[in-house]
Amino acid sequence: MEESPIGQEGPAAARLELGIAILIALGAGYLAVAMPTFVDEGGIQQAQDFLRLSPVFFPRLSFGLTSLISIILVIRIMKTLPGRETRTLTLDGKKYLNVLIMSVLIVIYALMLPFFGYGFATLLAVAVTTYFLGMRAWLPLLAFSLVTPVLTRFIFERLLAISLPLSRYDPLAEFEQELMGFLAGIFF
Amino acid sequence: MFDAFLQGFSLLLRIDTYVYITIGLTIGMFVGAMPGLTTTLAVAVLLPISFKLEPMVGIPFLIGITKGGIFGGSISAILVGIPGTGASIATTFDGPSLTRQGKGRKALEMALVSSVSGDLISDIITISLIGPIALLTLLIGPPEVFAIIIFSLILISSVSSESGIKGGIAAFLGLGLGFIGTDATTGATRLTFGLDALNGGIPLIPLIIGVFAIPEILAAVESRAARFIDEHVDMSKVGERLRWHELRGSIRTILRSTLIGTGIGVVPGVGQVVAAFVGYSAAKRASKHPETFGKGELDGIAGPEAANNAVNGPTLVPLLTLGIPGDNITAILLGAFVAHGMRPGPQIFQEQGPLMYALLLSFVIANVIFLFLGFFLIKPFAQAMQMKKAYLLPLILALAFVGALSTGDTSDIGIMVAVGLCSYILRKANFDLAPLVISFVLAEPIEYTLSQSLLYAHGSPFDYFFIGRPIASFFLVAGVIWIIWMTVRNMIRGRTSKSAPG
C-alpha cells in the first residue's frame, strides 16, 4: 500500500496530484461550508449550529478535515514540484488514448444497457472491446461475443437468481427470454 | 462460547460449502496468477454471487478466492519473476533464480505448502483466540468502539501512503461518500443533490466494483501487449518435485513466518505485503547461510509465502469482534456479512456464535482442499498466465456489470462507472483507495457510536472520553501520538533528503 513520492514519476504525475488535491480541497471546502443546504428535510435550524448533533455535524466535520488535509498536500506538492525547465507535460499519449477509448466504451456500454438489455448490450460491448484489444480473427471474436452474454446471463439469472435487465424493444427481449428458456430446458 | 464452537461443527456437514470453496480457490488461484489482475478484483466482482447463497456457502466461497489468490500470485513470481499480486513481491527475490536452476517445481510446491501451513496455523490460532476476544469486546461501549475505529483508520491511512496525507484524504473522502443518503440518527436525507437514487446512500456493491474492477481494466489497457505475460513458460523444464528433507529444512522458517503473519494480521491496514517482506527478512536473518538468499534459496520462498497467507485468519479478528475491516478484502467481506443480515461487532458471537465458528472452521477445511487442489492446478495455471487480454478483460467487464446489476437497480451501473473512472484518476495520482473503501463502510458506525457517546456525555464530551472512559482515551491518545510521530518523521526525512548530496 505504498505510494510513490510526489513527483517521482515526473512532473506530469506531480501536476496531476496537484490538480486533484486542489479540486478536493475546493470541493470539500465548499461542501463543508454549504452543508446545511444539502440536507433535504429536517434539522436545518439545528444544523446551523456546528456543535449540535444534526445531519450536518459529521459531514461538515469530515469535509472540513478533507479540505484541510488537501491544502496541506497542495502546499507539500508545490514545494516539491520540479523546476520550470522540467514542467513540460510528458504524458504518454498513446497509453492514455487507449485508456480514454476504453473509458468511452465502458460509458457507452452503461448507456446501452437500459435500451438493449443486458444480452445485446453485452454482446456489442464484448465484441467491440475484444476487437479493440487486438483480436482480429472473426470466428473466435464472434463466438466469444455470443457466448459471454448468453453464459453469464444463464449462470447469474437461472442459477443464482440475479435478475438482469431485458431490452426495451419487445422483439429483442422476447428473443433473449426464449433463448434462456431453451437453455434452461436443456440443463434442467 | 465453547457450546457455540461445538454447535458450529454440525453446520459444517454440507457438501455445497466445500464445492463453492473449491470453485473459489480455483478462481482465486487463476486470477492471482495473472499479474495484471488482483485478488481484490475477483472478490469484488464475484461478491454478488455470495449474496445469493446461504452465509455458510457464500462467505467461504469469498474466503476461497482470497486464499487461492494470494498463493496464485506466487506462480508468476516464481516462474517469470513478475508478482501476480503485491503479496508475492518478496517471492520474486528467490523464485526466478530457483526456476533458472531447474528448481521451479520445488519452489512452487514450497510456496504451496508454506501458504497452506501459514494459513492453517493462523486460522487455528484465530479460532482459539477469537472467542475470548469477543467476550472482552462485550465489555466495551460506543465510546470505545468509536475510539478503536478512529485509531484503526489512522493506522490504515498512515500505512497506505508514505506521508499518510493521501491516505487521510482517501479516508475522509470515503467517510463523505458514506454520509450520503439518510442520516441514521435523525432520519434526514442529505447530500443527495436531488437524485432519488441516492436517498438510500451509495450502495456498497457498485462502489466496491467501481473502485476495484474498473481501474484495473483501464490500467490493463495502458499497454497494448496482447498478454499480461509474454514470457513462454515451459513446464517440462521446471524440474523435480519438492523432497521431504527440503521441506523439513524449512519448517522453522514456516513456523516463524506464520507467527509474524498472524501478529501483523491483527493490526488493521498493515496486511500481506508487509508480512511477506518481514517474513523474508526474518528468514534471511535467522539463516545459517544468508548469502544464498536472493540467489535461489527455498527458505526465501517459504518465509514470505507462509507470512502473507498467515495474515488471512487474524484479519478476521477486528472484523468479526469490532466490525472493523483491516484491508480491502475484509471491507468487502463486511459487505457480504451485512448483505446476509449480520453486522459484525461485539454482539455477533452472542447472536450467531455457532455460525461464526462454523465459518471459521470451514476456513480451516478450505486449507486442506487448497493443498490438494494446488498440487493439481499449479501446472495448468502456469500455462494460463499467458491467456490473452482480449478474452479476459471483456469477461471481467461483463462480470463487473452483472455485479452492479445484482442490486436490481440499473442506476447503480452509473454509480459504478462514475466511481470507477474517478478511482482510476485517483490511482494515477498515487492515492491508495483502501482507506476510502474501509472508511466508507465505517461511516455509519462512526456516526452512530459518536452520537451515542456524545449523548451519554451530557454536554461534557472531553471529561467523558478522557476521564470516564480510559480505554477510549487510550486509543484516541494513541492515535494522536501516531499522527504526531508520522509528522515528525516526515519532517526529519524531508530535511535529511534535502541535506543529502545530489
Chai-1 contact restraints between the chains, C-beta under 6 A:
chainA,res_idxA,chainB,res_idxB,connection_type,confidence,min_distance_angstrom,max_distance_angstrom,comment,restraint_id
A,M1,B,V159,contact,1.0,0.0,6.0,A-B,restraint_1
A,M1,B,S160,contact,1.0,0.0,6.0,A-B,restraint_2
A,M1,B,D432,contact,1.0,0.0,6.0,A-B,restraint_3
A,E3,B,S161,contact,1.0,0.0,6.0,A-B,restraint_4
A,E3,B,E162,contact,1.0,0.0,6.0,A-B,restraint_5
A,E3,B,K166,contact,1.0,0.0,6.0,A-B,restraint_6
A,E3,B,N430,contact,1.0,0.0,6.0,A-B,restraint_7
A,S4,B,N430,contact,1.0,0.0,6.0,A-B,restraint_8
A,L16,B,A429,contact,1.0,0.0,6.0,A-B,restraint_9
A,E17,B,A429,contact,1.0,0.0,6.0,A-B,restraint_10
A,I20,B,A429,contact,1.0,0.0,6.0,A-B,restraint_11
A,F38,B,R190,contact,1.0,0.0,6.0,A-B,restraint_12
A,F38,B,L191,contact,1.0,0.0,6.0,A-B,restraint_13
A,V39,B,A188,contact,1.0,0.0,6.0,A-B,restraint_14
A,V39,B,R190,contact,1.0,0.0,6.0,A-B,restraint_15
A,D40,B,T189,contact,1.0,0.0,6.0,A-B,restraint_16
A,E41,B,A188,contact,1.0,0.0,6.0,A-B,restraint_17
A,G42,B,A188,contact,1.0,0.0,6.0,A-B,restraint_18
A,G43,B,T186,contact,1.0,0.0,6.0,A-B,restraint_19
A,G43,B,A188,contact,1.0,0.0,6.0,A-B,restraint_20
A,L53,B,S451,contact,1.0,0.0,6.0,A-B,restraint_21
A,P55,B,D183,contact,1.0,0.0,6.0,A-B,restraint_22
A,P55,B,T186,contact,1.0,0.0,6.0,A-B,restraint_23
A,P55,B,A188,contact,1.0,0.0,6.0,A-B,restraint_24
A,P55,B,R190,contact,1.0,0.0,6.0,A-B,restraint_25
A,F58,B,E447,contact,1.0,0.0,6.0,A-B,restraint_26
A,P59,B,F179,contact,1.0,0.0,6.0,A-B,restraint_27
A,S62,B,F172,contact,1.0,0.0,6.0,A-B,restraint_28
A,S62,B,L175,contact,1.0,0.0,6.0,A-B,restraint_29
A,S62,B,G176,contact,1.0,0.0,6.0,A-B,restraint_30
A,F63,B,G176,contact,1.0,0.0,6.0,A-B,restraint_31
A,L65,B,F172,contact,1.0,0.0,6.0,A-B,restraint_32
A,T66,B,F172,contact,1.0,0.0,6.0,A-B,restraint_33
A,I69,B,I165,contact,1.0,0.0,6.0,A-B,restraint_34
A,I69,B,G168,contact,1.0,0.0,6.0,A-B,restraint_35
A,I69,B,I169,contact,1.0,0.0,6.0,A-B,restraint_36
A,S70,B,I169,contact,1.0,0.0,6.0,A-B,restraint_37
A,L73,B,I165,contact,1.0,0.0,6.0,A-B,restraint_38
A,K95,B,E222,contact,1.0,0.0,6.0,A-B,restraint_39
A,N98,B,V221,contact,1.0,0.0,6.0,A-B,restraint_40
A,V99,B,L218,contact,1.0,0.0,6.0,A-B,restraint_41
A,V99,B,E222,contact,1.0,0.0,6.0,A-B,restraint_42
A,M102,B,L218,contact,1.0,0.0,6.0,A-B,restraint_43
A,M102,B,V221,contact,1.0,0.0,6.0,A-B,restraint_44
A,S103,B,L421,contact,1.0,0.0,6.0,A-B,restraint_45
A,I106,B,V417,contact,1.0,0.0,6.0,A-B,restraint_46
A,A110,B,I413,contact,1.0,0.0,6.0,A-B,restraint_47
A,A110,B,V417,contact,1.0,0.0,6.0,A-B,restraint_48
A,P114,B,T410,contact,1.0,0.0,6.0,A-B,restraint_49
A,T122,B,A398,contact,1.0,0.0,6.0,A-B,restraint_50
A,V126,B,P394,contact,1.0,0.0,6.0,A-B,restraint_51
A,T129,B,P394,contact,1.0,0.0,6.0,A-B,restraint_52
A,T130,B,A390,contact,1.0,0.0,6.0,A-B,restraint_53
A,T130,B,P394,contact,1.0,0.0,6.0,A-B,restraint_54
A,L133,B,K389,contact,1.0,0.0,6.0,A-B,restraint_55
A,L133,B,A390,contact,1.0,0.0,6.0,A-B,restraint_56
A,G134,B,A226,contact,1.0,0.0,6.0,A-B,restraint_57
A,G134,B,A390,contact,1.0,0.0,6.0,A-B,restraint_58
A,M135,B,A390,contact,1.0,0.0,6.0,A-B,restraint_59
A,T148,B,A398,contact,1.0,0.0,6.0,A-B,restraint_60
A,T152,B,A398,contact,1.0,0.0,6.0,A-B,restraint_61
A,T152,B,V402,contact,1.0,0.0,6.0,A-B,restraint_62
A,F156,B,V402,contact,1.0,0.0,6.0,A-B,restraint_63
A,L160,B,I49,contact,1.0,0.0,6.0,A-B,restraint_64
A,L160,B,K52,contact,1.0,0.0,6.0,A-B,restraint_65
A,A161,B,K52,contact,1.0,0.0,6.0,A-B,restraint_66
A,I162,B,S406,contact,1.0,0.0,6.0,A-B,restraint_67
A,L164,B,L405,contact,1.0,0.0,6.0,A-B,restraint_68
A,P165,B,T410,contact,1.0,0.0,6.0,A-B,restraint_69
